[in-house]
């Protein structure tokens, strides 16, 4: 069995730098991490790299498939998405609530899952990796891996900053997934 723990990045500002709240989130999440890991991997986004650095890791490997959800295919649904968020949904829940967006989310999730399975294959038996990715990437990965619905898996709310999943891999296949929420 190999394990890949994937955390959502911490809160960031418009320049992709972590905010004071983001540093506090990362410090809180770091307490839940069990160092050392056999591998450290990040999305190419600056906020992911800075979150991993806030966890105390300065030399992670970049994995393109853990990047944020591509924006352009979703652009034509932006007005509906904004309306759902104005009605109280968080960003990821709102994307999953738009039926036309679900296939695109799942495609992104399958791509991210392939990256995670490739990472797991490189780990030693009983090896563990820590990764930092994004809301809108992690949730679709889990939906694609399990075939279960977003609502069922995440109780209708996206992963908060620095929350994540623990994905267990056996013989190149997903053997289990735990959702990792931070306590309030």
C-alpha positions in Angstrom: 0.0 0.0 0.0 1.2 3.5 -0.9 -0.4 6.7 0.3 -0.6 10.1 -1.3 -1.9 12.9 0.9 -3.1 15.9 -1.1 -3.8 19.2 0.6 -5.5 22.3 -0.9 -3.3 25.4 -0.9 -3.6 28.0 1.8 -5.5 31.3 1.3 -3.7 33.7 -1.0 -4.1 37.2 -2.3 -4.4 38.5 -5.9 -0.6 38.2 -6.4 -0.7 34.5 -5.4 1.1 35.3 -2.1 -0.2 33.7 1.0 -2.1 36.0 3.3 -1.6 36.2 7.1 -4.7 33.9 7.4 -3.1 31.6 4.8 0.1 31.2 6.9 -2.0 30.5 9.9 -4.0 27.8 8.0 -0.7 26.2 6.8 0.7 26.2 10.4 -2.5 24.6 11.6 -2.5 22.0 8.9 1.2 21.3 9.4 0.4 20.0 12.9 -1.8 17.3 11.3 1.0 16.2 8.9 3.2 13.3 9.7 6.7 14.1 8.6 8.8 12.8 6.9 7.2 11.8 3.6 9.0 9.9 0.8 8.1 12.5 -1.8 6.8 16.1 -1.9 4.9 17.3 -5.0 3.1 20.5 -5.9 1.0 22.0 -8.6 2.9 24.5 -10.7 0.9 27.4 -9.2 2.7 29.8 -6.9 0.2 29.4 -4.1 0.8 25.7 -4.0 4.6 26.1 -3.8 4.2 28.7 -1.1 1.9 26.5 0.9 4.3 23.6 0.7 7.1 26.0 1.8 4.9 27.0 4.8 4.6 23.3 5.6 8.4 23.4 5.8 9.3 21.8 2.5 11.4 23.9 0.1 12.3 21.5 -2.7 9.1 19.8 -4.0 8.7 18.3 -7.4 6.2 20.1 -9.7 3.4 17.9 -11.2 1.5 19.7 -14.0 -1.5 17.4 -13.6 -2.2 18.8 -10.2 -2.7 22.3 -11.6 -5.8 24.4 -11.1 -8.9 23.6 -13.1 -8.6 25.2 -16.6 -10.6 28.4 -16.8 -11.5 28.7 -20.5 -13.9 25.7 -20.9 -15.9 27.0 -17.9 -16.0 30.6 -19.0 -19.4 30.3 -20.8 -20.9 29.2 -17.5 -19.5 32.0 -15.4 -22.8 33.9 -15.0 -24.6 30.8 -13.8 -21.7 30.0 -11.5 -21.8 33.5 -10.0 -25.6 33.3 -9.5 -25.2 30.0 -7.6 -22.4 31.4 -5.4 -24.6 34.5 -4.7 -27.3 32.1 -3.6 -24.9 30.6 -1.0 -22.9 27.9 -2.7 -19.1 27.7 -2.5 -17.2 27.8 -5.8 -16.6 24.0 -6.3 -20.2 23.1 -5.2 -21.5 25.6 -7.7 -19.5 24.1 -10.6 -20.7 20.6 -9.8 -24.3 22.0 -9.7 -24.1 23.0 -13.3 -24.7 19.8 -15.2 -22.8 20.9 -18.3 -19.7 21.4 -16.2 -19.6 18.0 -14.5 -18.0 16.2 -17.5 -15.3 18.8 -17.7 -14.6 18.6 -14.0 -14.4 14.8 -14.3 -12.0 15.0 -17.2 -9.8 17.3 -15.1 -10.2 14.9 -12.1 -9.1 11.9 -14.2 -6.0 13.8 -15.4 -5.1 14.7 -11.8 -5.8 11.1 -10.7 -3.4 9.8 -13.3 -0.7 12.1 -12.0 -1.3 10.9 -8.4 -1.2 7.2 -9.5 2.0 7.8 -11.4 3.4 9.4 -8.2 2.3 6.5 -6.1 3.9 4.0 -8.5 7.3 5.7 -7.8 7.0 5.4 -4.0 8.5 2.4 -2.1 6.0 -0.1 -0.7 4.3 1.6 2.3 5.7 4.9 1.0 3.9 8.2 1.5 3.8 11.4 -0.5 2.6 14.8 0.4 1.1 17.0 -2.4 -0.4 20.5 -2.6 -3.1 21.2 -5.2 -6.3 23.1 -5.5 -10.0 23.1 -4.7 -11.6 22.3 -8.0 -8.9 19.7 -8.7 -8.9 17.6 -5.6 -12.7 17.1 -5.4 -13.0 16.1 -9.1 -10.1 13.7 -8.6 -12.0 12.0 -5.8 -15.3 11.9 -7.7 -13.5 10.4 -10.8 -11.6 7.8 -8.6 -14.7 6.6 -6.7 -17.5 7.1 -9.2 -19.6 8.6 -6.4 -21.2 12.0 -6.5 -19.7 15.2 -5.1 -22.6 15.8 -2.7 -22.2 12.2 -1.3 -18.4 12.5 -0.9 -18.1 16.1 0.4 -21.4 16.7 2.0 -22.0 19.6 -0.4 -19.0 21.7 0.5 -15.7 22.1 -1.1 -12.5 21.5 0.8 -11.4 24.5 2.8 -7.9 25.9 2.6 -5.3 23.3 3.7 -7.9 20.5 3.9 -7.5 17.5 1.6 -7.6 13.8 1.1 -5.5 10.8 1.8 -5.5 8.4 -1.2 -4.4 4.8 -0.6 -3.1 2.9 -3.6 -2.6 -0.8 -3.9 -1.4 -2.5 -7.1 -1.8 0.7 -9.0 -5.4 1.1 -8.1 -7.2 3.3 -5.6 -7.9 1.2 -2.5 -9.4 3.9 -0.4 -9.8 7.6 0.1 -10.2 9.6 3.4 -11.4 13.2 3.3 -9.2 15.3 5.7 -11.1 18.2 7.2 -9.6 20.6 9.7 -11.5 21.0 12.9 -12.9 24.5 13.4 
